[in-house]
Amino acid sequence: MTTEGFVDPAPTPLALLLLGRGADPDSERGVECPGDLPVASDPGLVARARAAKAALGDRVFVLGHHYQRDEVIEFADVTGDSFKLARDAAARPDAEFIVFCGVHFMAESADILTDSSQAVILPDLAAGCSMADMAAIAQVEDAWDVLLDAGIADVTVPITYMNSTAAIKAFTGRHGGAVCTSSNAARALEWAFTMGQKVFFLPDQHLGRNTAVLERGLALGDCVVFDPHKPGGGLTADQLRAATMILWKGHCSVHGRFTATTVAEVRERVPGVTVLVHPECQHEVVLAADLVGSTEFIIRTIDAAPPGSSWAIGTELNLVKRLALAHPDKTIVFLDKSVCFCSTMNRIDLPHLVWTLENLLEGRVVNRIEVDPEVARWARIALDRMLALPGVSAVAKD
């Protein structure tokens, strides 16, 4: 498919949906991408969505994550990353319904931050996050027991990335830790090392490693990876005692597809290209890139880039396409040659959104996301610790 200002990467047998099915133990690129791209929605659904949203008026507030497809973003009242959107929802206490077009952990965060009288709704309950799902609460509690047995739990501060379940955020809050986003992870680590000697970083090993090494000055040897599928995390007690950063073995299925080879290939095919990637990418990708930063950083960088400049962006394809179409005076390409959307994010489509809005209009609240009050209380403590960090409250973004 070709659209003005952007050419989709060429389709290949592994170029389409769905991410996250299958695995290759030797590579994060081992997930399968079979199938077809999502079929364009019936144009009649657009009219139905407009009518339902107009009829609901200020009773409904629709949040659209940057990785959503255009047909959903069209109906979003605000767009952004997960934590920004949750805070936007909290800033609208008069909205009866918060429709979160994102994934499950994002809707949980919105429920934690909004008033109990507001209903947070996820249009498709199957819209999860493979990274968040890589850290189940039972696994994390078992891991903490391993740290206890190694005699280091009392000097270890847990830090969880925003892309985690409410249960993991609550675990972090109970154990004296905090939440972080990709833009304030360095500040969170700085705070954590004033509170303890080690950090237990969940659930994305790459963000933890990239932040610790590139922004905090630690060595790669200071980091170990805790694999919840191996006894003791696959680590000895001595390895745990020697480590400064204990990284959970988790990753983003989208950002994990990029490799140093894809960076080298794009430099060959696009003269003068600047490579801009998200810190969820593997360490060797970040080292090979020119710039690294959060989704909001990526957007700001492209907005400020001079006309005629060339960019290869390592993040979710929907956002890259949207940036390319918004900046026809710049050359913007997807970092990888194969097309892989975030399949779970793309489960929120226009049919699900229309179904949600029309049910609300008829007085039926569907797919409400409600976090257990005790879990929400501890998760809120972890979030508040993040917001209390110097310079964070105004800039906390993923």
Buried (B, 14 or more C-beta within 10 A) or exposed (E): EEEEBBEBBEEEEBBBBBBBBEEEEEEBBEBBBEEEBBEEBEEEBBEBBBBBBEEBEEEBBBBBBBBBBEBBBBBBBBBBBBBBBBBBBBEBEEBBBBBBBBBBBBBBBBBBBBEEEBBBBBBBBEBBBBBBBBBBBEBBEEBBEBBEEBEBBEEBBBBBBBBBBBBBBBBBBBBBBBBBBBBBBBBBBBBBBEBBEBBBBBBBBBBBBBBBBBBBEBEEEBBBBBBBEEEBBBBEBEBBBBBBBBBBBBBBBBBBBBBBEBBEBBBEEBEEBBBBBBBBBBBEBBBBBEBBBBBBBBBEBBEEBEEEBBBBBBBBBBBBBBBBBBBEEBBBBBBBBBBBBBBBBBBBBBBBBBBBBBBBBEEEEBBBBEBEEEBBBBBBBBBEBBBEBEEBEEEBBB
